Amino acid sequence: MDLQAITEAGHASGVPHGDALVSFAEAVVSRDRDVIAVTRDALSEAMGIEAMVDAAAVAANFERMVRIADGTGIPLGDSLESRSRAVVDELQLERLKADGVS
């Protein structure tokens, strides 16, 4: 699998129906109901309804896991911490954490 398909439009992932899967994932993240409907239908047509339901379940589970991690304060790790430092500083997230606000 080539992960560049996620960041570079038109780059083949090597995954069967990868374009439809990436389009559906991007639509889910966008939260645009119209785009989600179109990409969901395209994914169902390309892979079948069962595969589309599996893809939607994976997306929903990922969202759930991210919310749990955020809510419990799981550390970002060194790499993500360094890349997100400017946003943390600008939003004063460390101050909120120190004050007991999450």
N, C-alpha and C positions, 0 to 999 in steps of 0.2 A: 504494500500500500504506500502511496506517495502522498505525504501530508501537505505538500505544496498545493494540492487541489483545494485545500481549505482556504488558503490565502491568495491564490492566484487564479482568477477566473479563466476558464478554458483549459486548465491544466488537468490532465486525466489522472485519476486517483489509482486506477488499476482495480478498483472495487466494482463488481457488477452493479450497474445502475447508480454509480457514484454521483453522477451529475444530479439525478433526481433526489438522492439522499441529501446532498449538500444544499440544494435549493430548499428542500423541506426544512432542514436544520436552520438555515438562515431566516426562513419565514417565521419559524417558531420563535427565534430570538427577537425578531422585529415586532412581534405581537400584533401584526397587521392581519386582522381576521380574513380580509379578502385575499391577501397573498397566501396565507396559510391554506385557505380553501382550495385555491388553484394548485398549489404545490402538493397538497394532500391528495387531490384527485389525480394529478400526474403520477405521483408515487404509487397510488393504488393501481392505476392503469399499467404502469411499468412492471410492478412487482407482485401485484395482487393485494387484496384487502388485508390478509393476515400479516403480510410483511409490513404494510403501512401501519397497522396497529402496533406491531412490534417496534417500529421506528418511533412512533409517538410515545410508547411506553418508555423507551430509552431516554427520550428528550425530557419527559415528565420526571423520571427518576433522577436525572442529572440535576434538574432544577430543585428538586426536593433535597438532594444531598448538598447543594450549594447553600440553600437556605439554612439547613442544619449547621453547616460549618460556620456560616456567618453568625448565626444566633448564639453558638456556643463559644465563639471567639477562638476557633482553631487557628494557630499561627499560619502565616502565609508561606513561610520558608524563605531562605536567604535570597534566592533568585527573584521571586515575585516581590519580596519586601523591597529590594533595591530598585526594581522597576516602578513600584508604586509609591515610593517615598514622597515625591512631589505632591501627589494628590492627598496623601495622609497628612502632610504638613499643611497644605492649603485649607483642608477641611477641619483641621485641628482634631483629628480622630484620636490621637494619643491623649490629648487633654480630656476628651470625653471618657475614654477608657479609664484614665486615672481617677476621674470623678465618680466612677461607678455607673456611668451611663453607657449602654451598649446599643 
